[in-house]
Each structure stands twice: as C-alpha cells, then as structure tokens.
Amino acid sequence: GYDNALALKERDVPVLVLGGRKDRTLPVKLARDLARTLEKQGAGVDYVEFPQGVHSDFPGQSNFPEVINAFFDRLD
C-alpha cells in the first residue's frame, strides 16, 4: 500500500484533499481520514467533499471550478 500522509509528512506544502460521497473505489472515509491525519501532522489542508462525487468525476461536479480556483488563488 501507499501512505499519502507519510509521503507528505516532511513537506511544507498546502494540500487539497477531495472526497466523493458516492465513491465506491476509494470510500469517502479515506479522504476524510487523510485530511485529518495531514492536519495532525501540521500540514495546511483544504478538504472538500462532493455529495454526488464518484471516483474520478470531480471535474464534472458543478462547484469544481470554484473549489480549484479558490485553492490556487490562496497560493499566490
């Protein structure tokens, strides 16, 4: 297995974690847990959950452009 939180542990970068409540490939619980673990590690985390999101369809969600733009705007 691959541990995303461990891979980011020593990095000082903002992280955007996206979760989809209808994702059956990677249940939303995994995204929630990742966001919590990263926060505990001191990472700057933005967590966004898409109620209708399924695996790999986040760009199709109606608020996806706003979510992505808001995250990247904060990086400037």
PDB file of N, H, CA, C and O in Angstrom:
ATOM      1  N   GLY A   1       0.807  -1.182   0.000  1.00  0.00           N
ATOM      2  CA  GLY A   1       0.000   0.000   0.000  1.00  0.00           C
ATOM      3  C   GLY A   1       0.860   1.260   0.000  1.00  0.00           C
ATOM      4  O   GLY A   1       2.048   1.221   0.320  1.00  0.00           O
ATOM      5  N   TYR A   2       0.258   2.332  -0.351  1.00  0.00           N
ATOM      6  H   TYR A   2      -0.707   2.364  -0.611  1.00  0.00           H
ATOM      7  CA  TYR A   2       0.921   3.624  -0.393  1.00  0.00           C
ATOM      8  C   TYR A   2       0.304   4.519   0.664  1.00  0.00           C
ATOM      9  O   TYR A   2      -0.920   4.611   0.760  1.00  0.00           O
ATOM     10  N   ASP A   3       1.128   5.176   1.453  1.00  0.00           N
ATOM     11  H   ASP A   3       2.122   5.101   1.375  1.00  0.00           H
ATOM     12  CA  ASP A   3       0.661   6.035   2.524  1.00  0.00           C
ATOM     13  C   ASP A   3       0.838   7.496   2.111  1.00  0.00           C
ATOM     14  O   ASP A   3       1.934   8.048   2.208  1.00  0.00           O
ATOM     15  N   ASN A   4      -0.239   8.111   1.655  1.00  0.00           N
ATOM     16  H   ASN A   4      -1.129   7.663   1.576  1.00  0.00           H
ATOM     17  CA  ASN A   4      -0.178   9.502   1.203  1.00  0.00           C
ATOM     18  C   ASN A   4       0.254  10.454   2.312  1.00  0.00           C
ATOM     19  O   ASN A   4       1.052  11.362   2.078  1.00  0.00           O
ATOM     20  N   ALA A   5      -0.265  10.252   3.506  1.00  0.00           N
ATOM     21  H   ALA A   5      -0.913   9.514   3.696  1.00  0.00           H
ATOM     22  CA  ALA A   5       0.090  11.134   4.618  1.00  0.00           C
ATOM     23  C   ALA A   5       1.578  11.032   4.935  1.00  0.00           C
ATOM     24  O   ALA A   5       2.231  12.046   5.181  1.00  0.00           O
ATOM     25  N   LEU A   6       2.109   9.837   4.931  1.00  0.00           N
ATOM     26  H   LEU A   6       1.579   9.013   4.731  1.00  0.00           H
ATOM     27  CA  LEU A   6       3.528   9.649   5.194  1.00  0.00           C
ATOM     28  C   LEU A   6       4.370  10.304   4.101  1.00  0.00           C
ATOM     29  O   LEU A   6       5.395  10.921   4.391  1.00  0.00           O
ATOM     30  N   ALA A   7       3.943  10.173   2.858  1.00  0.00           N
ATOM     31  H   ALA A   7       3.111   9.672   2.622  1.00  0.00           H
ATOM     32  CA  ALA A   7       4.682  10.767   1.747  1.00  0.00           C
ATOM     33  C   ALA A   7       4.731  12.289   1.842  1.00  0.00           C
ATOM     34  O   ALA A   7       5.672  12.912   1.350  1.00  0.00           O
ATOM     35  N   LEU A   8       3.732  12.884   2.467  1.00  0.00           N
ATOM     36  H   LEU A   8       2.968  12.377   2.866  1.00  0.00           H
ATOM     37  CA  LEU A   8       3.670  14.344   2.586  1.00  0.00           C
ATOM     38  C   LEU A   8       4.140  14.859   3.947  1.00  0.00           C
ATOM     39  O   LEU A   8       4.153  16.067   4.186  1.00  0.00           O
ATOM     40  N   LYS A   9       4.520  13.958   4.824  1.00  0.00           N
ATOM     41  H   LYS A   9       4.510  12.977   4.630  1.00  0.00           H
ATOM     42  CA  LYS A   9       4.823  14.331   6.205  1.00  0.00           C
ATOM     43  C   LYS A   9       5.909  15.391   6.336  1.00  0.00           C
ATOM     44  O   LYS A   9       5.760  16.310   7.141  1.00  0.00           O
ATOM     45  N   GLU A  10       6.953  15.300   5.605  1.00  0.00           N
ATOM     46  H   GLU A  10       7.074  14.553   4.951  1.00  0.00           H
ATOM     47  CA  GLU A  10       8.072  16.233   5.734  1.00  0.00           C
ATOM     48  C   GLU A  10       8.001  17.381   4.731  1.00  0.00           C
ATOM     49  O   GLU A  10       8.953  18.151   4.603  1.00  0.00           O
ATOM     50  N   ARG A  11       6.903  17.498   4.035  1.00  0.00           N
ATOM     51  H   ARG A  11       6.130  16.872   4.140  1.00  0.00           H
ATOM     52  CA  ARG A  11       6.745  18.550   3.020  1.00  0.00           C
ATOM     53  C   ARG A  11       6.008  19.739   3.624  1.00  0.00           C
ATOM     54  O   ARG A  11       5.057  19.573   4.387  1.00  0.00           O
ATOM     55  N   ASP A  12       6.450  20.919   3.279  1.00  0.00           N
ATOM     56  H   ASP A  12       7.223  21.054   2.659  1.00  0.00           H
ATOM     57  CA  ASP A  12       5.778  22.136   3.726  1.00  0.00           C
ATOM     58  C   ASP A  12       5.029  22.726   2.539  1.00  0.00           C
ATOM     59  O   ASP A  12       5.427  23.745   1.975  1.00  0.00           O
ATOM     60  N   VAL A  13       3.937  22.064   2.174  1.00  0.00           N
ATOM     61  H   VAL A  13       3.613  21.236   2.632  1.00  0.00           H
ATOM     62  CA  VAL A  13       3.139  22.484   1.026  1.00  0.00           C
ATOM     63  C   VAL A  13       1.657  22.434   1.396  1.00  0.00           C
ATOM     64  O   VAL A  13       1.245  21.601   2.203  1.00  0.00           O
ATOM     65  N   PRO A  14       0.868  23.315   0.815  1.00  0.00           N
ATOM     66  CA  PRO A  14      -0.580  23.203   1.032  1.00  0.00           C
ATOM     67  C   PRO A  14      -1.111  21.981   0.292  1.00  0.00           C
ATOM     68  O   PRO A  14      -0.598  21.606  -0.762  1.00  0.00           O
ATOM     69  N   VAL A  15      -2.134  21.375   0.852  1.00  0.00           N
ATOM     70  H   VAL A  15      -2.551  21.680   1.708  1.00  0.00           H
ATOM     71  CA  VAL A  15      -2.686  20.146   0.268  1.00  0.00           C
ATOM     72  C   VAL A  15      -4.192  20.305   0.106  1.00  0.00           C
ATOM     73  O   VAL A  15      -4.887  20.757   1.016  1.00  0.00           O
ATOM     74  N   LEU A  16      -4.676  19.928  -1.057  1.00  0.00           N
ATOM     75  H   LEU A  16      -4.111  19.560  -1.796  1.00  0.00           H
ATOM     76  CA  LEU A  16      -6.108  19.889  -1.324  1.00  0.00           C
ATOM     77  C   LEU A  16      -6.522  18.426  -1.386  1.00  0.00           C
ATOM     78  O   LEU A  16      -6.035  17.669  -2.225  1.00  0.00           O
ATOM     79  N   VAL A  17      -7.421  18.035  -0.496  1.00  0.00           N
ATOM     80  H   VAL A  17      -7.817  18.650   0.186  1.00  0.00           H
ATOM     81  CA  VAL A  17      -7.935  16.671  -0.467  1.00  0.00           C
ATOM     82  C   VAL A  17      -9.396  16.725  -0.912  1.00  0.00           C
ATOM     83  O   VAL A  17     -10.196  17.486  -0.369  1.00  0.00           O
ATOM     84  N   LEU A  18      -9.723  15.913  -1.900  1.00  0.00           N
ATOM     85  H   LEU A  18      -9.073  15.295  -2.341  1.00  0.00           H
ATOM     86  CA  LEU A  18     -11.083  15.863  -2.427  1.00  0.00           C
ATOM     87  C   LEU A  18     -11.704  14.509  -2.108  1.00  0.00           C
ATOM     88  O   LEU A  18     -11.066  13.468  -2.263  1.00  0.00           O
ATOM     89  N   GLY A  19     -12.943  14.539  -1.665  1.00  0.00           N
ATOM     90  H   GLY A  19     -13.461  15.385  -1.539  1.00  0.00           H
ATOM     91  CA  GLY A  19     -13.656  13.304  -1.361  1.00  0.00           C
ATOM     92  C   GLY A  19     -14.991  13.270  -2.073  1.00  0.00           C
ATOM     93  O   GLY A  19     -15.631  14.305  -2.263  1.00  0.00           O
ATOM     94  N   GLY A  20     -15.407  12.087  -2.464  1.00  0.00           N
ATOM     95  H   GLY A  20     -14.887  11.247  -2.310  1.00  0.00           H
ATOM     96  CA  GLY A  20     -16.709  11.907  -3.102  1.00  0.00           C
ATOM     97  C   GLY A  20     -17.559  10.953  -2.284  1.00  0.00           C
ATOM     98  O   GLY A  20     -17.173   9.808  -2.048  1.00  0.00           O
ATOM     99  N   ARG A  21     -18.709  11.428  -1.854  1.00  0.00           N
ATOM    100  H   ARG A  21     -19.022  12.358  -2.045  1.00  0.00           H
ATOM    101  CA  ARG A  21     -19.554  10.588  -1.002  1.00  0.00           C
ATOM    102  C   ARG A  21     -20.056   9.328  -1.685  1.00  0.00           C
ATOM    103  O   ARG A  21     -20.419   8.365  -1.010  1.00  0.00           O
ATOM    104  N   LYS A  22     -20.083   9.318  -3.004  1.00  0.00           N
ATOM    105  H   LYS A  22     -19.789  10.100  -3.552  1.00  0.00           H
ATOM    106  CA  LYS A  22     -20.583   8.143  -3.726  1.00  0.00           C
ATOM    107  C   LYS A  22     -19.456   7.326  -4.353  1.00  0.00           C
ATOM    108  O   LYS A  22     -19.698   6.462  -5.195  1.00  0.00           O
ATOM    109  N   ASP A  23     -18.236   7.607  -3.937  1.00  0.00           N
ATOM    110  H   ASP A  23     -18.039   8.309  -3.253  1.00  0.00           H
ATOM    111  CA  ASP A  23     -17.068   6.897  -4.468  1.00  0.00           C
ATOM    112  C   ASP A  23     -17.015   5.501  -3.862  1.00  0.00           C
ATOM    113  O   ASP A  23     -16.891   5.346  -2.648  1.00  0.00           O
ATOM    114  N   ARG A  24     -17.109   4.497  -4.710  1.00  0.00           N
ATOM    115  H   ARG A  24     -17.209   4.623  -5.697  1.00  0.00           H
ATOM    116  CA  ARG A  24     -17.040   3.115  -4.233  1.00  0.00           C
ATOM    117  C   ARG A  24     -15.650   2.528  -4.417  1.00  0.00           C
ATOM    118  O   ARG A  24     -15.343   1.473  -3.862  1.00  0.00           O
ATOM    119  N   THR A  25     -14.799   3.206  -5.197  1.00  0.00           N
ATOM    120  H   THR A  25     -15.048   4.063  -5.649  1.00  0.00           H
ATOM    121  CA  THR A  25     -13.429   2.739  -5.393  1.00  0.00           C
ATOM    122  C   THR A  25     -12.585   3.087  -4.177  1.00  0.00           C
ATOM    123  O   THR A  25     -11.897   2.232  -3.620  1.00  0.00           O
ATOM    124  N   LEU A  26     -12.645   4.352  -3.771  1.00  0.00           N
ATOM    125  H   LEU A  26     -13.204   5.047  -4.224  1.00  0.00           H
ATOM    126  CA  LEU A  26     -11.963   4.830  -2.564  1.00  0.00           C
ATOM    127  C   LEU A  26     -13.010   5.536  -1.708  1.00  0.00           C
ATOM    128  O   LEU A  26     -13.289   6.715  -1.924  1.00  0.00           O
ATOM    129  N   PRO A  27     -13.586   4.835  -0.750  1.00  0.00           N
ATOM    130  CA  PRO A  27     -14.652   5.413   0.059  1.00  0.00           C
ATOM    131  C   PRO A  27     -14.256   6.764   0.668  1.00  0.00           C
ATOM    132  O   PRO A  27     -13.100   6.992   1.022  1.00  0.00           O
ATOM    133  N   VAL A  28     -15.242   7.643   0.776  1.00  0.00           N
ATOM    134  H   VAL A  28     -16.181   7.458   0.488  1.00  0.00           H
ATOM    135  CA  VAL A  28     -15.005   8.997   1.264  1.00  0.00           C
ATOM    136  C   VAL A  28     -14.331   8.996   2.636  1.00  0.00           C
ATOM    137  O   VAL A  28     -13.636   9.953   2.976  1.00  0.00           O
ATOM    138  N   LYS A  29     -14.520   7.965   3.409  1.00  0.00           N
ATOM    139  H   LYS A  29     -15.085   7.187   3.133  1.00  0.00           H
ATOM    140  CA  LYS A  29     -13.873   7.874   4.718  1.00  0.00           C
ATOM    141  C   LYS A  29     -12.357   7.982   4.585  1.00  0.00           C
ATOM    142  O   LYS A  29     -11.699   8.559   5.450  1.00  0.00           O
ATOM    143  N   LEU A  30     -11.802   7.434   3.515  1.00  0.00           N
ATOM    144  H   LEU A  30     -12.337   6.965   2.812  1.00  0.00           H
ATOM    145  CA  LEU A  30     -10.354   7.504   3.309  1.00  0.00           C
ATOM    146  C   LEU A  30      -9.899   8.944   3.090  1.00  0.00           C
ATOM    147  O   LEU A  30      -8.858   9.351   3.606  1.00  0.00           O
ATOM    148  N   ALA A  31     -10.665   9.710   2.334  1.00  0.00           N
ATOM    149  H   ALA A  31     -11.511   9.380   1.914  1.00  0.00           H
ATOM    150  CA  ALA A  31     -10.320  11.121   2.109  1.00  0.00           C
ATOM    151  C   ALA A  31     -10.430  11.901   3.414  1.00  0.00           C
ATOM    152  O   ALA A  31      -9.570  12.726   3.719  1.00  0.00           O
ATOM    153  N   ARG A  32     -11.474  11.645   4.174  1.00  0.00           N
ATOM    154  H   ARG A  32     -12.172  10.975   3.926  1.00  0.00           H
ATOM    155  CA  ARG A  32     -11.644  12.324   5.475  1.00  0.00           C
ATOM    156  C   ARG A  32     -10.487  11.984   6.410  1.00  0.00           C
ATOM    157  O   ARG A  32      -9.928  12.864   7.065  1.00  0.00           O
ATOM    158  N   ASP A  33     -10.135  10.708   6.465  1.00  0.00           N
ATOM    159  H   ASP A  33     -10.589   9.993   5.932  1.00  0.00           H
ATOM    160  CA  ASP A  33      -9.033  10.281   7.328  1.00  0.00           C
ATOM    161  C   ASP A  33      -7.715  10.905   6.893  1.00  0.00           C
ATOM    162  O   ASP A  33      -6.918  11.322   7.734  1.00  0.00           O
ATOM    163  N   LEU A  34      -7.480  10.972   5.586  1.00  0.00           N
ATOM    164  H   LEU A  34      -8.128  10.633   4.903  1.00  0.00           H
ATOM    165  CA  LEU A  34      -6.253  11.581   5.082  1.00  0.00           C
ATOM    166  C   LEU A  34      -6.189  13.050   5.489  1.00  0.00           C
ATOM    167  O   LEU A  34      -5.154  13.512   5.967  1.00  0.00           O
ATOM    168  N   ALA A  35      -7.259  13.771   5.310  1.00  0.00           N
ATOM    169  H   ALA A  35      -8.101  13.395   4.922  1.00  0.00           H
ATOM    170  CA  ALA A  35      -7.274  15.191   5.685  1.00  0.00           C
ATOM    171  C   ALA A  35      -6.987  15.366   7.174  1.00  0.00           C
ATOM    172  O   ALA A  35      -6.200  16.232   7.558  1.00  0.00           O
ATOM    173  N   ARG A  36      -7.618  14.555   8.007  1.00  0.00           N
ATOM    174  H   ARG A  36      -8.257  13.852   7.695  1.00  0.00           H
ATOM    175  CA  ARG A  36      -7.386  14.641   9.462  1.00  0.00           C
ATOM    176  C   ARG A  36      -5.937  14.321   9.820  1.00  0.00           C
ATOM    177  O   ARG A  36      -5.329  15.011  10.638  1.00  0.00           O
ATOM    178  N   THR A  37      -5.395  13.288   9.214  1.00  0.00           N
ATOM    179  H   THR A  37      -5.890  12.728   8.550  1.00  0.00           H
ATOM    180  CA  THR A  37      -4.011  12.898   9.502  1.00  0.00           C
ATOM    181  C   THR A  37      -3.046  13.988   9.069  1.00  0.00           C
ATOM    182  O   THR A  37      -2.112  14.314   9.802  1.00  0.00           O
ATOM    183  N   LEU A  38      -3.258  14.550   7.899  1.00  0.00           N
ATOM    184  H   LEU A  38      -4.017  14.285   7.304  1.00  0.00           H
ATOM    185  CA  LEU A  38      -2.387  15.633   7.428  1.00  0.00           C
ATOM    186  C   LEU A  38      -2.465  16.837   8.351  1.00  0.00           C
ATOM    187  O   LEU A  38      -1.446  17.459   8.648  1.00  0.00           O
ATOM    188  N   GLU A  39      -3.671  17.170   8.808  1.00  0.00           N
ATOM    189  H   GLU A  39      -4.499  16.665   8.567  1.00  0.00           H
ATOM    190  CA  GLU A  39      -3.817  18.283   9.753  1.00  0.00           C
ATOM    191  C   GLU A  39      -3.047  18.007  11.038  1.00  0.00           C
ATOM    192  O   GLU A  39      -2.374  18.896  11.559  1.00  0.00           O
ATOM    193  N   LYS A  40      -3.139  16.796  11.547  1.00  0.00           N
ATOM    194  H   LYS A  40      -3.686  16.074  11.124  1.00  0.00           H
ATOM    195  CA  LYS A  40      -2.410  16.426  12.764  1.00  0.00           C
ATOM    196  C   LYS A  40      -0.901  16.526  12.564  1.00  0.00           C
ATOM    197  O   LYS A  40      -0.158  16.800  13.507  1.00  0.00           O
ATOM    198  N   GLN A  41      -0.455  16.303  11.329  1.00  0.00           N
ATOM    199  H   GLN A  41      -1.059  16.081  10.563  1.00  0.00           H
ATOM    200  CA  GLN A  41       0.970  16.407  11.007  1.00  0.00           C
ATOM    201  C   GLN A  41       1.393  17.859  10.823  1.00  0.00           C
ATOM    202  O   GLN A  41       2.578  18.143  10.652  1.00  0.00           O
ATOM    203  N   GLY A  42       0.435  18.775  10.856  1.00  0.00           N
ATOM    204  H   GLY A  42      -0.528  18.545  10.994  1.00  0.00           H
ATOM    205  CA  GLY A  42       0.747  20.186  10.714  1.00  0.00           C
ATOM    206  C   GLY A  42       0.649  20.734   9.309  1.00  0.00           C
ATOM    207  O   GLY A  42       1.044  21.873   9.062  1.00  0.00           O
ATOM    208  N   ALA A  43       0.131  19.947   8.385  1.00  0.00           N
ATOM    209  H   ALA A  43      -0.190  19.021   8.586  1.00  0.00           H
ATOM    210  CA  ALA A  43       0.002  20.408   7.002  1.00  0.00           C
ATOM    211  C   ALA A  43      -1.158  21.385   6.876  1.00  0.00           C
ATOM    212  O   ALA A  43      -2.138  21.307   7.617  1.00  0.00           O
ATOM    213  N   GLY A  44      -1.032  22.299   5.936  1.00  0.00           N
ATOM    214  H   GLY A  44      -0.236  22.363   5.335  1.00  0.00           H
ATOM    215  CA  GLY A  44      -2.146  23.172   5.592  1.00  0.00           C
ATOM    216  C   GLY A  44      -3.056  22.424   4.643  1.00  0.00           C
ATOM    217  O   GLY A  44      -2.706  22.200   3.485  1.00  0.00           O
ATOM    218  N   VAL A  45      -4.223  22.038   5.128  1.00  0.00           N
ATOM    219  H   VAL A  45      -4.508  22.221   6.069  1.00  0.00           H
ATOM    220  CA  VAL A  45      -5.110  21.171   4.360  1.00  0.00           C
ATOM    221  C   VAL A  45      -6.432  21.865   4.075  1.00  0.00           C
ATOM    222  O   VAL A  45      -7.052  22.449   4.963  1.00  0.00           O
ATOM    223  N   ASP A  46      -6.845  21.789   2.828  1.00  0.00           N
ATOM    224  H   ASP A  46      -6.341  21.315   2.107  1.00  0.00           H
ATOM    225  CA  ASP A  46      -8.207  22.143   2.443  1.00  0.00           C
ATOM    226  C   ASP A  46      -8.884  20.826   2.096  1.00  0.00           C
ATOM    227  O   ASP A  46      -8.383  20.058   1.275  1.00  0.00           O
ATOM    228  N   TYR A  47     -10.015  20.572   2.718  1.00  0.00           N
ATOM    229  H   TYR A  47     -10.422  21.196   3.385  1.00  0.00           H
ATOM    230  CA  TYR A  47     -10.774  19.358   2.415  1.00  0.00           C
ATOM    231  C   TYR A  47     -12.116  19.754   1.818  1.00  0.00           C
ATOM    232  O   TYR A  47     -12.847  20.560   2.392  1.00  0.00           O
ATOM    233  N   VAL A  48     -12.429  19.189   0.677  1.00  0.00           N
ATOM    234  H   VAL A  48     -11.834  18.534   0.211  1.00  0.00           H
ATOM    235  CA  VAL A  48     -13.701  19.444   0.015  1.00  0.00           C
ATOM    236  C   VAL A  48     -14.342  18.100  -0.308  1.00  0.00           C
ATOM    237  O   VAL A  48     -13.712  17.200  -0.863  1.00  0.00           O
ATOM    238  N   GLU A  49     -15.607  17.997   0.056  1.00  0.00           N
ATOM    239  H   GLU A  49     -16.120  18.728   0.507  1.00  0.00           H
ATOM    240  CA  GLU A  49     -16.344  16.768  -0.194  1.00  0.00           C
ATOM    241  C   GLU A  49     -17.488  17.063  -1.162  1.00  0.00           C
ATOM    242  O   GLU A  49     -18.264  17.998  -0.966  1.00  0.00           O
ATOM    243  N   PHE A  50     -17.570  16.256  -2.192  1.00  0.00           N
ATOM    244  H   PHE A  50     -16.940  15.496  -2.351  1.00  0.00           H
ATOM    245  CA  PHE A  50     -18.613  16.404  -3.193  1.00  0.00           C
ATOM    246  C   PHE A  50     -19.725  15.396  -2.895  1.00  0.00           C
ATOM    247  O   PHE A  50     -19.492  14.191  -2.983  1.00  0.00           O
ATOM    248  N   PRO A  51     -20.930  15.863  -2.542  1.00  0.00           N
ATOM    249  CA  PRO A  51     -22.013  14.941  -2.188  1.00  0.00           C
ATOM    250  C   PRO A  51     -22.360  13.946  -3.291  1.00  0.00           C
ATOM    251  O   PRO A  51     -22.717  12.805  -2.998  1.00  0.00           O
ATOM    252  N   GLN A  52     -22.262  14.351  -4.531  1.00  0.00           N
ATOM    253  H   GLN A  52     -21.972  15.278  -4.769  1.00  0.00           H
ATOM    254  CA  GLN A  52     -22.604  13.468  -5.650  1.00  0.00           C
ATOM    255  C   GLN A  52     -21.359  12.872  -6.311  1.00  0.00           C
ATOM    256  O   GLN A  52     -21.465  12.197  -7.335  1.00  0.00           O
ATOM    257  N   GLY A  53     -20.188  13.116  -5.736  1.00  0.00           N
ATOM    258  H   GLY A  53     -20.101  13.664  -4.904  1.00  0.00           H
ATOM    259  CA  GLY A  53     -18.939  12.678  -6.344  1.00  0.00           C
ATOM    260  C   GLY A  53     -18.728  11.180  -6.296  1.00  0.00           C
ATOM    261  O   GLY A  53     -18.930  10.530  -5.270  1.00  0.00           O
ATOM    262  N   VAL A  54     -18.312  10.647  -7.444  1.00  0.00           N
ATOM    263  H   VAL A  54     -18.148  11.175  -8.278  1.00  0.00           H
ATOM    264  CA  VAL A  54     -17.870   9.260  -7.525  1.00  0.00           C
ATOM    265  C   VAL A  54     -16.416   9.291  -7.972  1.00  0.00           C
ATOM    266  O   VAL A  54     -15.883  10.362  -8.262  1.00  0.00           O
ATOM    267  N   HIS A  55     -15.786   8.163  -8.030  1.00  0.00           N
ATOM    268  H   HIS A  55     -16.219   7.294  -7.795  1.00  0.00           H
ATOM    269  CA  HIS A  55     -14.350   8.100  -8.310  1.00  0.00           C
ATOM    270  C   HIS A  55     -13.996   8.751  -9.650  1.00  0.00           C
ATOM    271  O   HIS A  55     -14.532   8.385 -10.696  1.00  0.00           O
ATOM    272  N   SER A  56     -13.103   9.699  -9.594  1.00  0.00           N
ATOM    273  H   SER A  56     -12.667   9.996  -8.745  1.00  0.00           H
ATOM    274  CA  SER A  56     -12.545  10.372 -10.777  1.00  0.00           C
ATOM    275  C   SER A  56     -13.523  11.247 -11.551  1.00  0.00           C
ATOM    276  O   SER A  56     -13.259  11.567 -12.710  1.00  0.00           O
ATOM    277  N   ASP A  57     -14.638  11.644 -10.955  1.00  0.00           N
ATOM    278  H   ASP A  57     -14.853  11.385 -10.014  1.00  0.00           H
ATOM    279  CA  ASP A  57     -15.542  12.536 -11.682  1.00  0.00           C
ATOM    280  C   ASP A  57     -15.611  13.932 -11.074  1.00  0.00           C
ATOM    281  O   ASP A  57     -16.516  14.699 -11.401  1.00  0.00           O
ATOM    282  N   PHE A  58     -14.690  14.268 -10.210  1.00  0.00           N
ATOM    283  H   PHE A  58     -13.955  13.644  -9.944  1.00  0.00           H
ATOM    284  CA  PHE A  58     -14.758  15.563  -9.533  1.00  0.00           C
ATOM    285  C   PHE A  58     -14.819  16.741 -10.504  1.00  0.00           C
ATOM    286  O   PHE A  58     -15.554  17.693 -10.246  1.00  0.00           O
ATOM    287  N   PRO A  59     -14.070  16.713 -11.618  1.00  0.00           N
ATOM    288  CA  PRO A  59     -14.174  17.844 -12.548  1.00  0.00           C
ATOM    289  C   PRO A  59     -15.590  18.043 -13.097  1.00  0.00           C
ATOM    290  O   PRO A  59     -15.915  19.134 -13.566  1.00  0.00           O
ATOM    291  N   GLY A  60     -16.411  17.038 -13.050  1.00  0.00           N
ATOM    292  H   GLY A  60     -16.147  16.152 -12.669  1.00  0.00           H
ATOM    293  CA  GLY A  60     -17.783  17.159 -13.518  1.00  0.00           C
ATOM    294  C   GLY A  60     -18.745  17.727 -12.492  1.00  0.00           C
ATOM    295  O   GLY A  60     -19.908  17.979 -12.809  1.00  0.00           O
ATOM    296  N   GLN A  61     -18.286  17.931 -11.281  1.00  0.00           N
ATOM    297  H   GLN A  61     -17.342  17.726 -11.023  1.00  0.00           H
ATOM    298  CA  GLN A  61     -19.139  18.483 -10.236  1.00  0.00           C
ATOM    299  C   GLN A  61     -19.325  19.982 -10.471  1.00  0.00           C
ATOM    300  O   GLN A  61     -18.394  20.676 -10.880  1.00  0.00           O
ATOM    301  N   SER A  62     -20.527  20.470 -10.210  1.00  0.00           N
ATOM    302  H   SER A  62     -21.284  19.907  -9.878  1.00  0.00           H
ATOM    303  CA  SER A  62     -20.864  21.851 -10.559  1.00  0.00           C
ATOM    304  C   SER A  62     -19.972  22.886  -9.881  1.00  0.00           C
ATOM    305  O   SER A  62     -19.701  23.933 -10.469  1.00  0.00           O
ATOM    306  N   ASN A  63     -19.514  22.625  -8.673  1.00  0.00           N
ATOM    307  H   ASN A  63     -19.734  21.774  -8.195  1.00  0.00           H
ATOM    308  CA  ASN A  63     -18.684  23.614  -7.962  1.00  0.00           C
ATOM    309  C   ASN A  63     -17.184  23.336  -8.070  1.00  0.00           C
ATOM    310  O   ASN A  63     -16.386  23.996  -7.404  1.00  0.00           O
ATOM    311  N   PHE A  64     -16.796  22.379  -8.889  1.00  0.00           N
ATOM    312  H   PHE A  64     -17.443  21.843  -9.430  1.00  0.00           H
ATOM    313  CA  PHE A  64     -15.378  22.039  -9.013  1.00  0.00           C
ATOM    314  C   PHE A  64     -14.518  23.232  -9.430  1.00  0.00           C
ATOM    315  O   PHE A  64     -13.479  23.460  -8.810  1.00  0.00           O
ATOM    316  N   PRO A  65     -14.901  24.003 -10.452  1.00  0.00           N
ATOM    317  CA  PRO A  65     -14.047  25.143 -10.827  1.00  0.00           C
ATOM    318  C   PRO A  65     -13.823  26.130  -9.676  1.00  0.00           C
ATOM    319  O   PRO A  65     -12.718  26.643  -9.502  1.00  0.00           O
ATOM    320  N   GLU A  66     -14.861  26.389  -8.903  1.00  0.00           N
ATOM    321  H   GLU A  66     -15.758  25.971  -9.044  1.00  0.00           H
ATOM    322  CA  GLU A  66     -14.727  27.306  -7.769  1.00  0.00           C
ATOM    323  C   GLU A  66     -13.790  26.745  -6.704  1.00  0.00           C
ATOM    324  O   GLU A  66     -12.982  27.476  -6.131  1.00  0.00           O
ATOM    325  N   VAL A  67     -13.902  25.444  -6.445  1.00  0.00           N
ATOM    326  H   VAL A  67     -14.558  24.850  -6.911  1.00  0.00           H
ATOM    327  CA  VAL A  67     -13.044  24.787  -5.447  1.00  0.00           C
ATOM    328  C   VAL A  67     -11.579  24.889  -5.865  1.00  0.00           C
ATOM    329  O   VAL A  67     -10.724  25.279  -5.070  1.00  0.00           O
ATOM    330  N   ILE A  68     -11.301  24.541  -7.097  1.00  0.00           N
ATOM    331  H   ILE A  68     -11.995  24.225  -7.743  1.00  0.00           H
ATOM    332  CA  ILE A  68      -9.920  24.560  -7.588  1.00  0.00           C
ATOM    333  C   ILE A  68      -9.383  25.981  -7.641  1.00  0.00           C
ATOM    334  O   ILE A  68      -8.261  26.239  -7.207  1.00  0.00           O
ATOM    335  N   ASN A  69     -10.176  26.899  -8.169  1.00  0.00           N
ATOM    336  H   ASN A  69     -11.088  26.689  -8.522  1.00  0.00           H
ATOM    337  CA  ASN A  69      -9.728  28.290  -8.253  1.00  0.00           C
ATOM    338  C   ASN A  69      -9.457  28.881  -6.878  1.00  0.00           C
ATOM    339  O   ASN A  69      -8.464  29.584  -6.691  1.00  0.00           O
ATOM    340  N   ALA A  70     -10.325  28.604  -5.917  1.00  0.00           N
ATOM    341  H   ALA A  70     -11.131  28.032  -6.069  1.00  0.00           H
ATOM    342  CA  ALA A  70     -10.127  29.128  -4.561  1.00  0.00           C
ATOM    343  C   ALA A  70      -8.829  28.595  -3.957  1.00  0.00           C
ATOM    344  O   ALA A  70      -8.085  29.341  -3.319  1.00  0.00           O
ATOM    345  N   PHE A  71      -8.561  27.313  -4.156  1.00  0.00           N
ATOM    346  H   PHE A  71      -9.166  26.708  -4.673  1.00  0.00           H
ATOM    347  CA  PHE A  71      -7.334  26.723  -3.606  1.00  0.00           C
ATOM    348  C   PHE A  71      -6.102  27.378  -4.220  1.00  0.00           C
ATOM    349  O   PHE A  71      -5.199  27.802  -3.499  1.00  0.00           O
ATOM    350  N   PHE A  72      -6.060  27.464  -5.540  1.00  0.00           N
ATOM    351  H   PHE A  72      -6.794  27.120  -6.126  1.00  0.00           H
ATOM    352  CA  PHE A  72      -4.885  28.019  -6.204  1.00  0.00           C
ATOM    353  C   PHE A  72      -4.762  29.537  -5.999  1.00  0.00           C
ATOM    354  O   PHE A  72      -3.651  30.068  -5.984  1.00  0.00           O
ATOM    355  N   ASP A  73      -5.869  30.220  -5.845  1.00  0.00           N
ATOM    356  H   ASP A  73      -6.771  29.789  -5.857  1.00  0.00           H
ATOM    357  CA  ASP A  73      -5.807  31.658  -5.568  1.00  0.00           C
ATOM    358  C   ASP A  73      -5.116  31.925  -4.236  1.00  0.00           C
ATOM    359  O   ASP A  73      -4.410  32.923  -4.089  1.00  0.00           O
ATOM    360  N   ARG A  74      -5.316  31.037  -3.268  1.00  0.00           N
ATOM    361  H   ARG A  74      -5.889  30.226  -3.387  1.00  0.00           H
ATOM    362  CA  ARG A  74      -4.678  31.212  -1.952  1.00  0.00           C
ATOM    363  C   ARG A  74      -3.166  30.965  -2.000  1.00  0.00           C
ATOM    364  O   ARG A  74      -2.444  31.356  -1.083  1.00  0.00           O
ATOM    365  N   LEU A  75      -2.693  30.322  -3.059  1.00  0.00           N
ATOM    366  H   LEU A  75      -3.279  30.004  -3.804  1.00  0.00           H
ATOM    367  CA  LEU A  75      -1.261  30.029  -3.174  1.00  0.00           C
ATOM    368  C   LEU A  75      -0.456  31.214  -3.657  1.00  0.00           C
ATOM    369  O   LEU A  75       0.766  31.242  -3.512  1.00  0.00           O
ATOM    370  N   ASP A  76      -1.128  32.186  -4.227  1.00  0.00           N
ATOM    371  H   ASP A  76      -2.121  32.163  -4.345  1.00  0.00           H
ATOM    372  CA  ASP A  76      -0.400  33.360  -4.760  1.00  0.00           C
ATOM    373  C   ASP A  76       0.235  34.181  -3.664  1.00  0.00           C
ATOM    374  O   ASP A  76       0.877  35.193  -3.944  1.00  0.00           O
TER     375      ASP A  76
END
